[in-house]
Amino acid sequence: MARNLDLTALRSFVTVADTGGVTRAAGALNLTQSAVSMQLKRLEESLDTRLLDRSARKIALTAAGEQLLSYARRMLELNDEVYSRLTATEYEGEIVLGVPHDIVYPSIPLVLQHFHADYPRMRVNLLSSFTVQLKEKFARGECDVILTTEDDLDAGGETLVELPLVWIGAPNGVAWRQRPLRLAFEHRCIFRKGVQEALDKAGIPWEVSIESDQTRTIEASVSADLAVHVMLEDTAPPYSQPIQHGGALPELASKKINLYCSDMMTGEAAERLRELLRQSYRSHRGSRLAAQ
């Protein structure tokens, strides 16, 4: 049968070790000397071993006590961290996080999962939109943190990673072979103009055959092999894949994934969210987040 150590007794034990005596420990813990002594006695009885050498004028640790002290410090530190995270009001609140549609997966779900585990009383309100709209909302103070896909970096921002654009089509699709090349784009997609210019430079005729404000519409059309699309490397949605065109389509430019944070985003929780975003996007696939 599992047996549990008494954390209150462990705290008294650590305090005695730190202060060098029961009297000082009792004062530090706001307890009576007899209460501290009783806790120490119960702790020794539960472990069936002597933890303190009381033969000298000043209490010293036995070999077993020295070994326990290291464990006790770690247990109390974890206990205090859990209690603080679950009850402290400074870890309550809401953060509005804006992310472009096409880079939500696979990174953002892992970021949210890790952040919620660390700060369960804080809510992250995820807003998915286009970079242009996200920057407008950020300027109006409607977002606390945004990610963007851009050619350049504005003042106050931070580039997390720069990734190449790749052609995306249906698995085993043939739409990319057709001429004019049928394109599918959201109306406000910032990749659109550069892709069209690249096709013009390569002498490839094209037409925008599918337009929508809804990312799902574009994804569904591409997965049905009705047209092709362009996305950042490693961000292709399900039921689509990078096109292995062997040079039949032009190579495309790279784009920066930038991070912008409001000046109001301060404190431990805010910094943790920023760090999770950095780790995720700098790993390209967002599949490896440091366990901290």
C-alpha positions in Angstrom: 0.0 0.0 0.0 1.3 3.5 -0.9 2.4 5.7 1.9 2.4 9.5 1.8 4.9 11.9 3.4 3.4 14.8 5.4 4.3 18.0 3.6 3.7 20.0 6.7 6.2 17.9 8.6 8.6 18.1 5.7 8.4 21.9 5.8 9.2 21.9 9.5 12.1 19.6 8.9 13.6 21.8 6.1 13.1 24.9 8.3 14.9 23.3 11.2 17.7 22.3 8.9 17.9 25.9 7.6 17.7 27.7 10.9 19.7 25.2 12.9 17.2 24.6 15.7 13.6 23.9 16.7 13.2 27.3 18.5 14.1 29.4 15.4 12.2 27.1 13.1 9.1 27.5 15.3 9.4 31.3 15.1 9.8 31.2 11.3 6.8 28.9 10.9 4.7 30.7 13.5 4.2 27.5 15.4 5.0 26.4 19.0 8.2 24.5 19.7 6.2 21.5 20.8 4.3 21.5 17.5 7.5 21.5 15.5 9.0 18.8 17.6 5.9 16.6 17.3 6.0 17.0 13.5 9.6 16.0 13.4 8.9 12.9 15.6 6.1 11.8 13.3 8.2 12.2 10.2 11.0 10.1 11.8 8.5 7.4 12.8 6.9 7.3 9.4 10.3 6.7 7.8 11.5 4.5 10.6 14.8 6.3 10.7 16.6 9.1 12.6 16.8 12.3 10.7 18.3 14.6 13.3 21.3 14.3 15.6 20.2 15.8 18.9 23.3 14.8 20.8 25.2 18.1 20.2 24.3 21.6 21.3 23.1 22.4 17.8 20.9 20.1 15.9 22.6 18.4 13.0 21.3 16.2 10.2 22.1 12.5 10.1 23.2 10.9 6.9 19.5 9.9 6.2 18.5 13.5 7.1 20.9 14.9 4.6 19.5 12.6 1.9 15.9 13.5 2.8 16.6 17.3 2.8 17.3 17.3 -1.0 14.0 15.5 -1.7 12.1 17.6 0.7 13.2 20.9 -0.9 12.1 19.6 -4.3 8.7 18.4 -3.0 8.0 21.7 -1.3 9.0 23.7 -4.3 6.7 21.8 -6.5 3.9 22.0 -4.0 4.3 25.7 -3.7 4.4 26.2 -7.5 1.2 24.2 -8.0 -0.6 26.0 -5.3 0.5 29.4 -6.6 -0.4 28.6 -10.2 -3.9 27.3 -9.3 -4.9 30.0 -6.8 -2.9 33.2 -7.4 -5.0 35.9 -9.0 -2.0 37.2 -11.1 -2.4 34.0 -13.2 -6.0 34.8 -14.1 -7.2 36.8 -17.1 -7.4 36.6 -20.9 -5.0 37.0 -23.7 -6.2 37.6 -27.3 -3.9 35.9 -29.7 -4.2 36.6 -33.4 -2.8 34.1 -35.9 -3.1 34.0 -39.7 -5.3 31.1 -40.9 -2.6 29.3 -42.8 -0.1 29.0 -39.9 -2.5 27.9 -37.1 -1.6 24.3 -37.8 0.4 22.5 -36.6 1.9 24.9 -34.1 -0.9 26.7 -32.3 -2.7 23.7 -30.8 0.5 22.6 -29.1 1.2 26.1 -27.9 -2.3 26.4 -26.4 -2.0 22.9 -24.8 1.3 23.7 -23.1 0.2 27.2 -22.0 -3.0 25.8 -20.5 -1.1 23.2 -18.5 1.1 25.9 -17.1 -1.6 28.5 -16.5 -5.0 26.8 -16.3 -6.7 29.8 -14.9 -5.7 32.0 -17.9 -7.8 32.0 -21.1 -6.3 32.4 -24.5 -8.8 33.7 -27.0 -7.6 32.6 -30.4 -8.5 34.9 -33.3 -7.7 33.6 -36.8 -7.7 36.1 -39.7 -5.5 37.6 -42.4 -2.2 39.4 -41.6 -3.6 42.7 -42.8 -6.6 42.5 -40.6 -4.6 41.2 -37.6 -2.3 44.2 -37.8 -5.2 46.5 -38.0 -6.8 44.9 -34.9 -3.4 45.0 -33.1 -3.0 48.7 -33.8 -6.5 49.3 -32.3 -5.6 47.4 -29.2 -8.0 44.5 -30.0 -5.2 41.8 -29.9 -2.5 41.4 -27.2 -0.3 39.2 -29.4 -0.3 38.6 -33.1 1.7 36.5 -35.6 2.0 37.7 -39.2 3.4 36.4 -42.5 5.3 39.3 -44.1 8.2 40.3 -46.4 9.5 42.7 -43.8 9.4 43.4 -40.1 7.8 46.5 -38.5 9.2 48.3 -35.5 8.7 46.4 -32.2 8.3 43.0 -33.9 10.4 39.9 -33.8 11.0 37.5 -36.7 10.6 33.9 -35.5 11.5 32.1 -38.7 11.7 32.7 -42.4 10.1 29.9 -44.6 9.8 29.4 -48.3 6.5 29.4 -50.1 5.6 26.1 -51.8 3.0 25.0 -54.3 0.1 23.0 -52.7 -2.3 20.7 -54.5 -4.4 17.6 -54.1 -2.6 14.3 -53.3 -1.8 12.7 -56.7 -3.5 15.8 -58.3 -3.1 17.0 -61.9 -4.4 20.6 -61.6 -0.9 21.9 -61.5 -0.3 20.6 -65.1 -3.2 22.5 -66.6 -2.8 25.7 -68.5 -3.8 28.3 -67.8 -2.9 27.3 -64.2 -5.9 27.5 -62.0 -5.3 29.3 -58.8 -7.3 29.3 -55.5 -6.8 32.3 -53.2 -8.5 34.2 -50.4 -9.3 37.7 -51.4 -6.9 39.3 -49.0 -4.1 36.8 -49.1 -0.7 38.6 -49.2 1.0 35.8 -51.1 -1.3 36.3 -54.1 0.4 39.2 -55.9 3.9 37.7 -55.6 2.7 34.3 -57.0 1.1 35.9 -60.0 4.2 38.0 -60.7 6.4 34.8 -60.5 4.1 33.0 -63.0 4.2 36.0 -65.3 8.0 36.1 -65.2 8.1 32.4 -65.9 5.7 32.8 -68.9 3.0 30.5 -67.4 -0.6 31.6 -68.1 -2.8 31.6 -65.1 -6.3 32.4 -63.8 -7.8 32.9 -60.4 -10.6 30.3 -60.7 -11.5 30.1 -57.0 -11.8 33.1 -54.6 -13.2 33.2 -51.1 -12.9 34.9 -47.7 -13.1 31.5 -46.1 -9.9 29.4 -45.8 -11.9 26.2 -45.6 -13.3 26.9 -49.1 -9.8 27.3 -50.5 -8.6 24.1 -48.8 -11.6 22.1 -50.0 -11.2 23.2 -53.6 -7.5 22.4 -53.6 -8.0 19.0 -52.1 -10.6 18.3 -54.8 -7.9 19.0 -57.4 -9.9 22.0 -58.8 -6.9 24.4 -58.4 -3.6 24.9 -56.7 -2.6 27.1 -53.8 0.5 28.5 -52.2 1.5 28.1 -48.5 4.5 28.3 -46.3 6.6 25.2 -46.0 5.3 22.6 -43.5 1.9 24.2 -43.1 -0.1 22.2 -45.7 -3.6 21.2 -44.4 -5.0 17.7 -44.4 -6.0 16.2 -47.8 -3.4 18.3 -49.6 0.4 18.2 -50.1 3.3 20.1 -51.6 3.4 19.6 -55.4 6.5 17.8 -56.7 6.5 19.7 -60.0 10.1 19.1 -61.0 10.6 22.7 -62.1 7.4 23.0 -64.1 6.3 25.8 -61.7 8.5 28.7 -60.6 10.3 28.7 -57.3 8.7 31.1 -54.9 10.0 33.7 -52.4 10.3 33.2 -48.6 8.2 34.9 -46.0 8.8 35.9 -42.4 6.7 34.7 -39.5 6.8 37.7 -37.2 5.7 38.1 -33.6 4.2 41.4 -32.2 3.3 41.9 -28.6 1.4 44.7 -26.8 3.3 46.7 -24.3 0.6 45.5 -21.8 1.8 41.9 -22.2 4.0 41.8 -19.1 4.6 39.2 -16.4 5.6 35.5 -16.2 2.5 34.2 -18.0 3.0 36.6 -21.0 6.6 35.7 -21.3 5.8 32.0 -21.2 3.4 32.4 -24.1 5.9 34.3 -26.1 8.6 31.7 -25.5 6.2 28.8 -26.5 5.5 30.7 -29.8 9.2 31.2 -30.4 10.0 27.5 -29.8 7.2 26.2 -31.9 7.7 28.2 -35.0 11.4 28.1 -34.9 11.2 24.3 -35.0 9.3 24.8 -38.3 6.8 22.1 -37.7 5.8 23.0 -34.1 6.2 19.3 -33.1 8.9 19.8 -30.5 8.2 22.2 -27.6 10.8 22.3 -24.8 9.5 20.7 -21.6 10.0 23.4 -19.0 
